[in-house]
Amino acid sequence: MVVPTTSSRPVLLTPGETDGFEAFYRANVDRIYRALAVTLRRDEFAHEAVDEAMARAYAKWATVGTLDNPAGWVFRVGLNWATSWWRKLRREAPPDAASEHPSRDTIPDGTLLALAALPLPQRAVITCRILLDLTTAETADALGLSEGTVKSRLSRGLAALRSELSTEE
């Protein structure tokens, strides 16, 4: 099996090495995409980010597959990639209006707008804890934070969401 990567050379894995990755991909690609789409607020970047992160996971599956939380690793790689790419693009042209969001059918509009108004660090923690259903420890590991920082950002972010949503009613 050949997987595209950002490097000039494709990565080749033997059939035995890809079995675990294929199951992992099928089980996690949609939820990681949704988490990235909510966190990044840009669907096109979420698609590209999850593709890039999955390609990197595939290329390093021998290592990534042994992690306690490979989905968290993929989320973090996708988030890092999108953040770096967004910085590059932002220098060239300002963003257009908010794009249509794929998960609007499962998240009420007010909640989505309130979540989008939060700073990226709080959105990332809430996304990991709520949408990806990661534990505090898994979220801390995925985002490279201490558990205390995760708890603090989660608490402040949820308080801001509650406040915003209670004023809309």
Phi and psi in radians as a Rosetta constraint file:
Dihedral C 1 N 2 CA 2 C 2 CIRCULARHARMONIC -1.983 0.35
Dihedral N 2 CA 2 C 2 N 3 CIRCULARHARMONIC 2.360 0.35
Dihedral C 2 N 3 CA 3 C 3 CIRCULARHARMONIC -2.097 0.35
Dihedral N 3 CA 3 C 3 N 4 CIRCULARHARMONIC 2.358 0.35
Dihedral C 3 N 4 CA 4 C 4 CIRCULARHARMONIC -1.269 0.35
Dihedral N 4 CA 4 C 4 N 5 CIRCULARHARMONIC 2.537 0.35
Dihedral C 4 N 5 CA 5 C 5 CIRCULARHARMONIC -2.377 0.35
Dihedral N 5 CA 5 C 5 N 6 CIRCULARHARMONIC 3.038 0.35
Dihedral C 5 N 6 CA 6 C 6 CIRCULARHARMONIC -1.338 0.35
Dihedral N 6 CA 6 C 6 N 7 CIRCULARHARMONIC -0.310 0.35
Dihedral C 6 N 7 CA 7 C 7 CIRCULARHARMONIC -1.352 0.35
Dihedral N 7 CA 7 C 7 N 8 CIRCULARHARMONIC 2.956 0.35
Dihedral C 7 N 8 CA 8 C 8 CIRCULARHARMONIC -1.334 0.35
Dihedral N 8 CA 8 C 8 N 9 CIRCULARHARMONIC -0.285 0.35
Dihedral C 8 N 9 CA 9 C 9 CIRCULARHARMONIC -1.861 0.35
Dihedral N 9 CA 9 C 9 N 10 CIRCULARHARMONIC 2.292 0.35
Dihedral C 9 N 10 CA 10 C 10 CIRCULARHARMONIC -1.259 0.35
Dihedral N 10 CA 10 C 10 N 11 CIRCULARHARMONIC 2.713 0.35
Dihedral C 10 N 11 CA 11 C 11 CIRCULARHARMONIC -1.699 0.35
Dihedral N 11 CA 11 C 11 N 12 CIRCULARHARMONIC 2.306 0.35
Dihedral C 11 N 12 CA 12 C 12 CIRCULARHARMONIC -1.915 0.35
Dihedral N 12 CA 12 C 12 N 13 CIRCULARHARMONIC 2.231 0.35
Dihedral C 12 N 13 CA 13 C 13 CIRCULARHARMONIC -2.108 0.35
Dihedral N 13 CA 13 C 13 N 14 CIRCULARHARMONIC 2.618 0.35
Dihedral C 13 N 14 CA 14 C 14 CIRCULARHARMONIC -1.310 0.35
Dihedral N 14 CA 14 C 14 N 15 CIRCULARHARMONIC 2.792 0.35
Dihedral C 14 N 15 CA 15 C 15 CIRCULARHARMONIC -0.976 0.35
Dihedral N 15 CA 15 C 15 N 16 CIRCULARHARMONIC -0.669 0.35
Dihedral C 15 N 16 CA 16 C 16 CIRCULARHARMONIC -1.123 0.35
Dihedral N 16 CA 16 C 16 N 17 CIRCULARHARMONIC -0.581 0.35
Dihedral C 16 N 17 CA 17 C 17 CIRCULARHARMONIC -1.290 0.35
Dihedral N 17 CA 17 C 17 N 18 CIRCULARHARMONIC -0.457 0.35
Dihedral C 17 N 18 CA 18 C 18 CIRCULARHARMONIC -1.531 0.35
Dihedral N 18 CA 18 C 18 N 19 CIRCULARHARMONIC -0.290 0.35
Dihedral C 18 N 19 CA 19 C 19 CIRCULARHARMONIC -0.976 0.35
Dihedral N 19 CA 19 C 19 N 20 CIRCULARHARMONIC -0.873 0.35
Dihedral C 19 N 20 CA 20 C 20 CIRCULARHARMONIC -1.149 0.35
Dihedral N 20 CA 20 C 20 N 21 CIRCULARHARMONIC -0.667 0.35
Dihedral C 20 N 21 CA 21 C 21 CIRCULARHARMONIC -1.146 0.35
Dihedral N 21 CA 21 C 21 N 22 CIRCULARHARMONIC -0.752 0.35
Dihedral C 21 N 22 CA 22 C 22 CIRCULARHARMONIC -1.056 0.35
Dihedral N 22 CA 22 C 22 N 23 CIRCULARHARMONIC -0.725 0.35
Dihedral C 22 N 23 CA 23 C 23 CIRCULARHARMONIC -1.152 0.35
Dihedral N 23 CA 23 C 23 N 24 CIRCULARHARMONIC -0.752 0.35
Dihedral C 23 N 24 CA 24 C 24 CIRCULARHARMONIC -1.051 0.35
Dihedral N 24 CA 24 C 24 N 25 CIRCULARHARMONIC -0.806 0.35
Dihedral C 24 N 25 CA 25 C 25 CIRCULARHARMONIC -1.023 0.35
Dihedral N 25 CA 25 C 25 N 26 CIRCULARHARMONIC -0.902 0.35
Dihedral C 25 N 26 CA 26 C 26 CIRCULARHARMONIC -1.043 0.35
Dihedral N 26 CA 26 C 26 N 27 CIRCULARHARMONIC -0.675 0.35
Dihedral C 26 N 27 CA 27 C 27 CIRCULARHARMONIC -1.334 0.35
Dihedral N 27 CA 27 C 27 N 28 CIRCULARHARMONIC -0.414 0.35
Dihedral C 27 N 28 CA 28 C 28 CIRCULARHARMONIC -2.138 0.35
Dihedral N 28 CA 28 C 28 N 29 CIRCULARHARMONIC -0.288 0.35
Dihedral C 28 N 29 CA 29 C 29 CIRCULARHARMONIC -1.057 0.35
Dihedral N 29 CA 29 C 29 N 30 CIRCULARHARMONIC -0.731 0.35
Dihedral C 29 N 30 CA 30 C 30 CIRCULARHARMONIC -1.193 0.35
Dihedral N 30 CA 30 C 30 N 31 CIRCULARHARMONIC -0.757 0.35
Dihedral C 30 N 31 CA 31 C 31 CIRCULARHARMONIC -1.247 0.35
Dihedral N 31 CA 31 C 31 N 32 CIRCULARHARMONIC -0.584 0.35
Dihedral C 31 N 32 CA 32 C 32 CIRCULARHARMONIC -1.202 0.35
Dihedral N 32 CA 32 C 32 N 33 CIRCULARHARMONIC -0.682 0.35
Dihedral C 32 N 33 CA 33 C 33 CIRCULARHARMONIC -1.047 0.35
Dihedral N 33 CA 33 C 33 N 34 CIRCULARHARMONIC -0.853 0.35
Dihedral C 33 N 34 CA 34 C 34 CIRCULARHARMONIC -1.053 0.35
Dihedral N 34 CA 34 C 34 N 35 CIRCULARHARMONIC -0.720 0.35
Dihedral C 34 N 35 CA 35 C 35 CIRCULARHARMONIC -1.118 0.35
Dihedral N 35 CA 35 C 35 N 36 CIRCULARHARMONIC -0.736 0.35
Dihedral C 35 N 36 CA 36 C 36 CIRCULARHARMONIC -1.197 0.35
Dihedral N 36 CA 36 C 36 N 37 CIRCULARHARMONIC -0.654 0.35
Dihedral C 36 N 37 CA 37 C 37 CIRCULARHARMONIC -1.106 0.35
Dihedral N 37 CA 37 C 37 N 38 CIRCULARHARMONIC -0.729 0.35
Dihedral C 37 N 38 CA 38 C 38 CIRCULARHARMONIC -1.218 0.35
Dihedral N 38 CA 38 C 38 N 39 CIRCULARHARMONIC -0.733 0.35
Dihedral C 38 N 39 CA 39 C 39 CIRCULARHARMONIC -1.178 0.35
Dihedral N 39 CA 39 C 39 N 40 CIRCULARHARMONIC -0.786 0.35
Dihedral C 39 N 40 CA 40 C 40 CIRCULARHARMONIC -1.469 0.35
Dihedral N 40 CA 40 C 40 N 41 CIRCULARHARMONIC -0.361 0.35
Dihedral C 40 N 41 CA 41 C 41 CIRCULARHARMONIC 1.082 0.35
Dihedral N 41 CA 41 C 41 N 42 CIRCULARHARMONIC 0.309 0.35
Dihedral C 41 N 42 CA 42 C 42 CIRCULARHARMONIC -2.420 0.35
Dihedral N 42 CA 42 C 42 N 43 CIRCULARHARMONIC 1.866 0.35
Dihedral C 42 N 43 CA 43 C 43 CIRCULARHARMONIC -1.072 0.35
Dihedral N 43 CA 43 C 43 N 44 CIRCULARHARMONIC -0.710 0.35
Dihedral C 43 N 44 CA 44 C 44 CIRCULARHARMONIC -1.127 0.35
Dihedral N 44 CA 44 C 44 N 45 CIRCULARHARMONIC -0.624 0.35
Dihedral C 44 N 45 CA 45 C 45 CIRCULARHARMONIC -1.250 0.35
Dihedral N 45 CA 45 C 45 N 46 CIRCULARHARMONIC -0.599 0.35
Dihedral C 45 N 46 CA 46 C 46 CIRCULARHARMONIC -1.133 0.35
Dihedral N 46 CA 46 C 46 N 47 CIRCULARHARMONIC -0.738 0.35
Dihedral C 46 N 47 CA 47 C 47 CIRCULARHARMONIC -1.059 0.35
Dihedral N 47 CA 47 C 47 N 48 CIRCULARHARMONIC -0.873 0.35
Dihedral C 47 N 48 CA 48 C 48 CIRCULARHARMONIC -1.128 0.35
Dihedral N 48 CA 48 C 48 N 49 CIRCULARHARMONIC -0.686 0.35
Dihedral C 48 N 49 CA 49 C 49 CIRCULARHARMONIC -1.143 0.35
Dihedral N 49 CA 49 C 49 N 50 CIRCULARHARMONIC -0.768 0.35
Dihedral C 49 N 50 CA 50 C 50 CIRCULARHARMONIC -1.193 0.35
Dihedral N 50 CA 50 C 50 N 51 CIRCULARHARMONIC -0.648 0.35
Dihedral C 50 N 51 CA 51 C 51 CIRCULARHARMONIC -1.085 0.35
Dihedral N 51 CA 51 C 51 N 52 CIRCULARHARMONIC -0.818 0.35
Dihedral C 51 N 52 CA 52 C 52 CIRCULARHARMONIC -1.114 0.35
Dihedral N 52 CA 52 C 52 N 53 CIRCULARHARMONIC -0.786 0.35
Dihedral C 52 N 53 CA 53 C 53 CIRCULARHARMONIC -1.140 0.35
Dihedral N 53 CA 53 C 53 N 54 CIRCULARHARMONIC -0.695 0.35
Dihedral C 53 N 54 CA 54 C 54 CIRCULARHARMONIC -1.181 0.35
Dihedral N 54 CA 54 C 54 N 55 CIRCULARHARMONIC -0.652 0.35
Dihedral C 54 N 55 CA 55 C 55 CIRCULARHARMONIC -1.095 0.35
Dihedral N 55 CA 55 C 55 N 56 CIRCULARHARMONIC -0.719 0.35
Dihedral C 55 N 56 CA 56 C 56 CIRCULARHARMONIC -1.183 0.35
Dihedral N 56 CA 56 C 56 N 57 CIRCULARHARMONIC -0.668 0.35
Dihedral C 56 N 57 CA 57 C 57 CIRCULARHARMONIC -1.118 0.35
Dihedral N 57 CA 57 C 57 N 58 CIRCULARHARMONIC -0.713 0.35
Dihedral C 57 N 58 CA 58 C 58 CIRCULARHARMONIC -1.084 0.35
Dihedral N 58 CA 58 C 58 N 59 CIRCULARHARMONIC -0.764 0.35
Dihedral C 58 N 59 CA 59 C 59 CIRCULARHARMONIC -1.134 0.35
Dihedral N 59 CA 59 C 59 N 60 CIRCULARHARMONIC -0.495 0.35
Dihedral C 59 N 60 CA 60 C 60 CIRCULARHARMONIC -2.028 0.35
Dihedral N 60 CA 60 C 60 N 61 CIRCULARHARMONIC 0.477 0.35
Dihedral C 60 N 61 CA 61 C 61 CIRCULARHARMONIC -1.030 0.35
Dihedral N 61 CA 61 C 61 N 62 CIRCULARHARMONIC -0.560 0.35
Dihedral C 61 N 62 CA 62 C 62 CIRCULARHARMONIC -1.022 0.35
Dihedral N 62 CA 62 C 62 N 63 CIRCULARHARMONIC -0.586 0.35
Dihedral C 62 N 63 CA 63 C 63 CIRCULARHARMONIC -1.604 0.35
Dihedral N 63 CA 63 C 63 N 64 CIRCULARHARMONIC -0.853 0.35
Dihedral C 63 N 64 CA 64 C 64 CIRCULARHARMONIC -1.087 0.35
Dihedral N 64 CA 64 C 64 N 65 CIRCULARHARMONIC -0.681 0.35
Dihedral C 64 N 65 CA 65 C 65 CIRCULARHARMONIC -1.104 0.35
Dihedral N 65 CA 65 C 65 N 66 CIRCULARHARMONIC -0.346 0.35
Dihedral C 65 N 66 CA 66 C 66 CIRCULARHARMONIC -1.624 0.35
Dihedral N 66 CA 66 C 66 N 67 CIRCULARHARMONIC -0.105 0.35
Dihedral C 66 N 67 CA 67 C 67 CIRCULARHARMONIC -1.178 0.35
Dihedral N 67 CA 67 C 67 N 68 CIRCULARHARMONIC 2.692 0.35
Dihedral C 67 N 68 CA 68 C 68 CIRCULARHARMONIC -1.139 0.35
Dihedral N 68 CA 68 C 68 N 69 CIRCULARHARMONIC -0.549 0.35
Dihedral C 68 N 69 CA 69 C 69 CIRCULARHARMONIC -2.414 0.35
Dihedral N 69 CA 69 C 69 N 70 CIRCULARHARMONIC 1.304 0.35
Dihedral C 69 N 70 CA 70 C 70 CIRCULARHARMONIC -1.102 0.35
Dihedral N 70 CA 70 C 70 N 71 CIRCULARHARMONIC -0.514 0.35
Dihedral C 70 N 71 CA 71 C 71 CIRCULARHARMONIC -1.153 0.35
Dihedral N 71 CA 71 C 71 N 72 CIRCULARHARMONIC -0.665 0.35
Dihedral C 71 N 72 CA 72 C 72 CIRCULARHARMONIC -1.126 0.35
Dihedral N 72 CA 72 C 72 N 73 CIRCULARHARMONIC -0.680 0.35
Dihedral C 72 N 73 CA 73 C 73 CIRCULARHARMONIC -1.097 0.35
Dihedral N 73 CA 73 C 73 N 74 CIRCULARHARMONIC -0.794 0.35
Dihedral C 73 N 74 CA 74 C 74 CIRCULARHARMONIC -1.121 0.35
Dihedral N 74 CA 74 C 74 N 75 CIRCULARHARMONIC -0.745 0.35
Dihedral C 74 N 75 CA 75 C 75 CIRCULARHARMONIC -1.020 0.35
Dihedral N 75 CA 75 C 75 N 76 CIRCULARHARMONIC -0.837 0.35
Dihedral C 75 N 76 CA 76 C 76 CIRCULARHARMONIC -1.116 0.35
Dihedral N 76 CA 76 C 76 N 77 CIRCULARHARMONIC -0.737 0.35
Dihedral C 76 N 77 CA 77 C 77 CIRCULARHARMONIC -1.095 0.35
Dihedral N 77 CA 77 C 77 N 78 CIRCULARHARMONIC -0.756 0.35
Dihedral C 77 N 78 CA 78 C 78 CIRCULARHARMONIC -1.104 0.35
Dihedral N 78 CA 78 C 78 N 79 CIRCULARHARMONIC -0.729 0.35
Dihedral C 78 N 79 CA 79 C 79 CIRCULARHARMONIC -1.130 0.35
Dihedral N 79 CA 79 C 79 N 80 CIRCULARHARMONIC -0.772 0.35
Dihedral C 79 N 80 CA 80 C 80 CIRCULARHARMONIC -1.091 0.35
Dihedral N 80 CA 80 C 80 N 81 CIRCULARHARMONIC -0.781 0.35
Dihedral C 80 N 81 CA 81 C 81 CIRCULARHARMONIC -1.079 0.35
Dihedral N 81 CA 81 C 81 N 82 CIRCULARHARMONIC -0.822 0.35
Dihedral C 81 N 82 CA 82 C 82 CIRCULARHARMONIC -1.124 0.35
Dihedral N 82 CA 82 C 82 N 83 CIRCULARHARMONIC -0.692 0.35
Dihedral C 82 N 83 CA 83 C 83 CIRCULARHARMONIC -1.101 0.35
Dihedral N 83 CA 83 C 83 N 84 CIRCULARHARMONIC -0.791 0.35
Dihedral C 83 N 84 CA 84 C 84 CIRCULARHARMONIC -1.105 0.35
Dihedral N 84 CA 84 C 84 N 85 CIRCULARHARMONIC -0.792 0.35
Dihedral C 84 N 85 CA 85 C 85 CIRCULARHARMONIC -1.142 0.35
Dihedral N 85 CA 85 C 85 N 86 CIRCULARHARMONIC -0.715 0.35
Dihedral C 85 N 86 CA 86 C 86 CIRCULARHARMONIC -1.085 0.35
Dihedral N 86 CA 86 C 86 N 87 CIRCULARHARMONIC -0.704 0.35
Dihedral C 86 N 87 CA 87 C 87 CIRCULARHARMONIC -1.042 0.35
Dihedral N 87 CA 87 C 87 N 88 CIRCULARHARMONIC -0.731 0.35
Dihedral C 87 N 88 CA 88 C 88 CIRCULARHARMONIC -1.125 0.35
Dihedral N 88 CA 88 C 88 N 89 CIRCULARHARMONIC -0.810 0.35
Dihedral C 88 N 89 CA 89 C 89 CIRCULARHARMONIC -1.180 0.35
Dihedral N 89 CA 89 C 89 N 90 CIRCULARHARMONIC -0.650 0.35
Dihedral C 89 N 90 CA 90 C 90 CIRCULARHARMONIC -1.099 0.35
Dihedral N 90 CA 90 C 90 N 91 CIRCULARHARMONIC -0.542 0.35
Dihedral C 90 N 91 CA 91 C 91 CIRCULARHARMONIC -1.174 0.35
Dihedral N 91 CA 91 C 91 N 92 CIRCULARHARMONIC -0.504 0.35
Dihedral C 91 N 92 CA 92 C 92 CIRCULARHARMONIC -1.518 0.35
Dihedral N 92 CA 92 C 92 N 93 CIRCULARHARMONIC -0.719 0.35
Dihedral C 92 N 93 CA 93 C 93 CIRCULARHARMONIC -2.687 0.35
Dihedral N 93 CA 93 C 93 N 94 CIRCULARHARMONIC 2.480 0.35
Dihedral C 93 N 94 CA 94 C 94 CIRCULARHARMONIC -1.211 0.35
Dihedral N 94 CA 94 C 94 N 95 CIRCULARHARMONIC 2.699 0.35
Dihedral C 94 N 95 CA 95 C 95 CIRCULARHARMONIC -1.235 0.35
Dihedral N 95 CA 95 C 95 N 96 CIRCULARHARMONIC 2.684 0.35
Dihedral C 95 N 96 CA 96 C 96 CIRCULARHARMONIC -1.461 0.35
Dihedral N 96 CA 96 C 96 N 97 CIRCULARHARMONIC -3.072 0.35
Dihedral C 96 N 97 CA 97 C 97 CIRCULARHARMONIC -1.066 0.35
Dihedral N 97 CA 97 C 97 N 98 CIRCULARHARMONIC 2.851 0.35
Dihedral C 97 N 98 CA 98 C 98 CIRCULARHARMONIC -0.947 0.35
Dihedral N 98 CA 98 C 98 N 99 CIRCULARHARMONIC 2.369 0.35
Dihedral C 98 N 99 CA 99 C 99 CIRCULARHARMONIC -1.449 0.35
Dihedral N 99 CA 99 C 99 N 100 CIRCULARHARMONIC 2.823 0.35
Dihedral C 99 N 100 CA 100 C 100 CIRCULARHARMONIC -1.129 0.35
Dihedral N 100 CA 100 C 100 N 101 CIRCULARHARMONIC 2.426 0.35
Dihedral C 100 N 101 CA 101 C 101 CIRCULARHARMONIC -1.812 0.35
Dihedral N 101 CA 101 C 101 N 102 CIRCULARHARMONIC 2.289 0.35
Dihedral C 101 N 102 CA 102 C 102 CIRCULARHARMONIC -1.238 0.35
Dihedral N 102 CA 102 C 102 N 103 CIRCULARHARMONIC -0.400 0.35
Dihedral C 102 N 103 CA 103 C 103 CIRCULARHARMONIC -1.728 0.35
Dihedral N 103 CA 103 C 103 N 104 CIRCULARHARMONIC 0.281 0.35
Dihedral C 103 N 104 CA 104 C 104 CIRCULARHARMONIC -1.083 0.35
Dihedral N 104 CA 104 C 104 N 105 CIRCULARHARMONIC -0.444 0.35
Dihedral C 104 N 105 CA 105 C 105 CIRCULARHARMONIC -1.282 0.35
Dihedral N 105 CA 105 C 105 N 106 CIRCULARHARMONIC -0.326 0.35
Dihedral C 105 N 106 CA 106 C 106 CIRCULARHARMONIC -1.881 0.35
Dihedral N 106 CA 106 C 106 N 107 CIRCULARHARMONIC -0.277 0.35
Dihedral C 106 N 107 CA 107 C 107 CIRCULARHARMONIC -2.123 0.35
Dihedral N 107 CA 107 C 107 N 108 CIRCULARHARMONIC 2.189 0.35
Dihedral C 107 N 108 CA 108 C 108 CIRCULARHARMONIC -1.010 0.35
Dihedral N 108 CA 108 C 108 N 109 CIRCULARHARMONIC 2.550 0.35
Dihedral C 108 N 109 CA 109 C 109 CIRCULARHARMONIC -0.936 0.35
Dihedral N 109 CA 109 C 109 N 110 CIRCULARHARMONIC -0.772 0.35
Dihedral C 109 N 110 CA 110 C 110 CIRCULARHARMONIC -1.065 0.35
Dihedral N 110 CA 110 C 110 N 111 CIRCULARHARMONIC -0.714 0.35
Dihedral C 110 N 111 CA 111 C 111 CIRCULARHARMONIC -1.150 0.35
Dihedral N 111 CA 111 C 111 N 112 CIRCULARHARMONIC -0.748 0.35
Dihedral C 111 N 112 CA 112 C 112 CIRCULARHARMONIC -1.106 0.35
Dihedral N 112 CA 112 C 112 N 113 CIRCULARHARMONIC -0.747 0.35
Dihedral C 112 N 113 CA 113 C 113 CIRCULARHARMONIC -1.166 0.35
Dihedral N 113 CA 113 C 113 N 114 CIRCULARHARMONIC -0.716 0.35
Dihedral C 113 N 114 CA 114 C 114 CIRCULARHARMONIC -1.133 0.35
Dihedral N 114 CA 114 C 114 N 115 CIRCULARHARMONIC -0.713 0.35
Dihedral C 114 N 115 CA 115 C 115 CIRCULARHARMONIC -1.133 0.35
Dihedral N 115 CA 115 C 115 N 116 CIRCULARHARMONIC -0.710 0.35
Dihedral C 115 N 116 CA 116 C 116 CIRCULARHARMONIC -1.126 0.35
Dihedral N 116 CA 116 C 116 N 117 CIRCULARHARMONIC -0.452 0.35
Dihedral C 116 N 117 CA 117 C 117 CIRCULARHARMONIC -1.372 0.35
Dihedral N 117 CA 117 C 117 N 118 CIRCULARHARMONIC -0.264 0.35
Dihedral C 117 N 118 CA 118 C 118 CIRCULARHARMONIC -1.262 0.35
Dihedral N 118 CA 118 C 118 N 119 CIRCULARHARMONIC 2.697 0.35
Dihedral C 118 N 119 CA 119 C 119 CIRCULARHARMONIC -1.112 0.35
Dihedral N 119 CA 119 C 119 N 120 CIRCULARHARMONIC 2.631 0.35
Dihedral C 119 N 120 CA 120 C 120 CIRCULARHARMONIC -0.905 0.35
Dihedral N 120 CA 120 C 120 N 121 CIRCULARHARMONIC -0.777 0.35
Dihedral C 120 N 121 CA 121 C 121 CIRCULARHARMONIC -1.031 0.35
Dihedral N 121 CA 121 C 121 N 122 CIRCULARHARMONIC -0.685 0.35
Dihedral C 121 N 122 CA 122 C 122 CIRCULARHARMONIC -1.257 0.35
Dihedral N 122 CA 122 C 122 N 123 CIRCULARHARMONIC -0.717 0.35
Dihedral C 122 N 123 CA 123 C 123 CIRCULARHARMONIC -1.036 0.35
Dihedral N 123 CA 123 C 123 N 124 CIRCULARHARMONIC -0.738 0.35
Dihedral C 123 N 124 CA 124 C 124 CIRCULARHARMONIC -1.097 0.35
Dihedral N 124 CA 124 C 124 N 125 CIRCULARHARMONIC -0.761 0.35
Dihedral C 124 N 125 CA 125 C 125 CIRCULARHARMONIC -1.161 0.35
Dihedral N 125 CA 125 C 125 N 126 CIRCULARHARMONIC -0.802 0.35
Dihedral C 125 N 126 CA 126 C 126 CIRCULARHARMONIC -1.088 0.35
Dihedral N 126 CA 126 C 126 N 127 CIRCULARHARMONIC -0.704 0.35
Dihedral C 126 N 127 CA 127 C 127 CIRCULARHARMONIC -1.072 0.35
Dihedral N 127 CA 127 C 127 N 128 CIRCULARHARMONIC -0.805 0.35
Dihedral C 127 N 128 CA 128 C 128 CIRCULARHARMONIC -1.121 0.35
Dihedral N 128 CA 128 C 128 N 129 CIRCULARHARMONIC -0.812 0.35
Dihedral C 128 N 129 CA 129 C 129 CIRCULARHARMONIC -1.264 0.35
Dihedral N 129 CA 129 C 129 N 130 CIRCULARHARMONIC -0.733 0.35
Dihedral C 129 N 130 CA 130 C 130 CIRCULARHARMONIC -1.622 0.35
Dihedral N 130 CA 130 C 130 N 131 CIRCULARHARMONIC -0.971 0.35
Dihedral C 130 N 131 CA 131 C 131 CIRCULARHARMONIC -1.324 0.35
Dihedral N 131 CA 131 C 131 N 132 CIRCULARHARMONIC -0.714 0.35
Dihedral C 131 N 132 CA 132 C 132 CIRCULARHARMONIC -1.537 0.35
Dihedral N 132 CA 132 C 132 N 133 CIRCULARHARMONIC -0.180 0.35
Dihedral C 132 N 133 CA 133 C 133 CIRCULARHARMONIC 1.003 0.35
Dihedral N 133 CA 133 C 133 N 134 CIRCULARHARMONIC 0.695 0.35
Dihedral C 133 N 134 CA 134 C 134 CIRCULARHARMONIC -1.488 0.35
Dihedral N 134 CA 134 C 134 N 135 CIRCULARHARMONIC 2.660 0.35
Dihedral C 134 N 135 CA 135 C 135 CIRCULARHARMONIC -1.288 0.35
Dihedral N 135 CA 135 C 135 N 136 CIRCULARHARMONIC 3.002 0.35
Dihedral C 135 N 136 CA 136 C 136 CIRCULARHARMONIC -1.065 0.35
Dihedral N 136 CA 136 C 136 N 137 CIRCULARHARMONIC -0.756 0.35
Dihedral C 136 N 137 CA 137 C 137 CIRCULARHARMONIC -1.130 0.35
Dihedral N 137 CA 137 C 137 N 138 CIRCULARHARMONIC -0.738 0.35
Dihedral C 137 N 138 CA 138 C 138 CIRCULARHARMONIC -1.150 0.35
Dihedral N 138 CA 138 C 138 N 139 CIRCULARHARMONIC -0.696 0.35
Dihedral C 138 N 139 CA 139 C 139 CIRCULARHARMONIC -1.119 0.35
Dihedral N 139 CA 139 C 139 N 140 CIRCULARHARMONIC -0.779 0.35
Dihedral C 139 N 140 CA 140 C 140 CIRCULARHARMONIC -1.051 0.35
Dihedral N 140 CA 140 C 140 N 141 CIRCULARHARMONIC -0.756 0.35
Dihedral C 140 N 141 CA 141 C 141 CIRCULARHARMONIC -1.146 0.35
Dihedral N 141 CA 141 C 141 N 142 CIRCULARHARMONIC -0.770 0.35
Dihedral C 141 N 142 CA 142 C 142 CIRCULARHARMONIC -1.133 0.35
Dihedral N 142 CA 142 C 142 N 143 CIRCULARHARMONIC -0.634 0.35
Dihedral C 142 N 143 CA 143 C 143 CIRCULARHARMONIC -1.712 0.35
Dihedral N 143 CA 143 C 143 N 144 CIRCULARHARMONIC -0.032 0.35
Dihedral C 143 N 144 CA 144 C 144 CIRCULARHARMONIC 1.206 0.35
Dihedral N 144 CA 144 C 144 N 145 CIRCULARHARMONIC 0.666 0.35
Dihedral C 144 N 145 CA 145 C 145 CIRCULARHARMONIC -2.113 0.35
Dihedral N 145 CA 145 C 145 N 146 CIRCULARHARMONIC 2.926 0.35
Dihedral C 145 N 146 CA 146 C 146 CIRCULARHARMONIC -1.420 0.35
Dihedral N 146 CA 146 C 146 N 147 CIRCULARHARMONIC 2.777 0.35
Dihedral C 146 N 147 CA 147 C 147 CIRCULARHARMONIC -1.107 0.35
Dihedral N 147 CA 147 C 147 N 148 CIRCULARHARMONIC -0.609 0.35
Dihedral C 147 N 148 CA 148 C 148 CIRCULARHARMONIC -1.091 0.35
Dihedral N 148 CA 148 C 148 N 149 CIRCULARHARMONIC -0.706 0.35
Dihedral C 148 N 149 CA 149 C 149 CIRCULARHARMONIC -1.156 0.35
Dihedral N 149 CA 149 C 149 N 150 CIRCULARHARMONIC -0.697 0.35
Dihedral C 149 N 150 CA 150 C 150 CIRCULARHARMONIC -1.064 0.35
Dihedral N 150 CA 150 C 150 N 151 CIRCULARHARMONIC -0.828 0.35
Dihedral C 150 N 151 CA 151 C 151 CIRCULARHARMONIC -1.085 0.35
Dihedral N 151 CA 151 C 151 N 152 CIRCULARHARMONIC -0.732 0.35
Dihedral C 151 N 152 CA 152 C 152 CIRCULARHARMONIC -1.113 0.35
Dihedral N 152 CA 152 C 152 N 153 CIRCULARHARMONIC -0.849 0.35
Dihedral C 152 N 153 CA 153 C 153 CIRCULARHARMONIC -1.139 0.35
Dihedral N 153 CA 153 C 153 N 154 CIRCULARHARMONIC -0.663 0.35
Dihedral C 153 N 154 CA 154 C 154 CIRCULARHARMONIC -1.126 0.35
Dihedral N 154 CA 154 C 154 N 155 CIRCULARHARMONIC -0.815 0.35
Dihedral C 154 N 155 CA 155 C 155 CIRCULARHARMONIC -1.062 0.35
Dihedral N 155 CA 155 C 155 N 156 CIRCULARHARMONIC -0.858 0.35
Dihedral C 155 N 156 CA 156 C 156 CIRCULARHARMONIC -1.156 0.35
Dihedral N 156 CA 156 C 156 N 157 CIRCULARHARMONIC -0.706 0.35
Dihedral C 156 N 157 CA 157 C 157 CIRCULARHARMONIC -1.146 0.35
Dihedral N 157 CA 157 C 157 N 158 CIRCULARHARMONIC -0.780 0.35
Dihedral C 157 N 158 CA 158 C 158 CIRCULARHARMONIC -1.155 0.35
Dihedral N 158 CA 158 C 158 N 159 CIRCULARHARMONIC -0.649 0.35
Dihedral C 158 N 159 CA 159 C 159 CIRCULARHARMONIC -1.089 0.35
Dihedral N 159 CA 159 C 159 N 160 CIRCULARHARMONIC -0.736 0.35
Dihedral C 159 N 160 CA 160 C 160 CIRCULARHARMONIC -1.131 0.35
Dihedral N 160 CA 160 C 160 N 161 CIRCULARHARMONIC -0.706 0.35
Dihedral C 160 N 161 CA 161 C 161 CIRCULARHARMONIC -1.119 0.35
Dihedral N 161 CA 161 C 161 N 162 CIRCULARHARMONIC -0.806 0.35
Dihedral C 161 N 162 CA 162 C 162 CIRCULARHARMONIC -1.019 0.35
Dihedral N 162 CA 162 C 162 N 163 CIRCULARHARMONIC -0.793 0.35
Dihedral C 162 N 163 CA 163 C 163 CIRCULARHARMONIC -1.076 0.35
Dihedral N 163 CA 163 C 163 N 164 CIRCULARHARMONIC -0.825 0.35
Dihedral C 163 N 164 CA 164 C 164 CIRCULARHARMONIC -1.128 0.35
Dihedral N 164 CA 164 C 164 N 165 CIRCULARHARMONIC -0.742 0.35
Dihedral C 164 N 165 CA 165 C 165 CIRCULARHARMONIC -1.278 0.35
Dihedral N 165 CA 165 C 165 N 166 CIRCULARHARMONIC -0.537 0.35
Dihedral C 165 N 166 CA 166 C 166 CIRCULARHARMONIC -1.277 0.35
Dihedral N 166 CA 166 C 166 N 167 CIRCULARHARMONIC -0.476 0.35
Dihedral C 166 N 167 CA 167 C 167 CIRCULARHARMONIC -1.358 0.35
Dihedral N 167 CA 167 C 167 N 168 CIRCULARHARMONIC -0.363 0.35
Dihedral C 167 N 168 CA 168 C 168 CIRCULARHARMONIC -1.382 0.35
Dihedral N 168 CA 168 C 168 N 169 CIRCULARHARMONIC -0.379 0.35
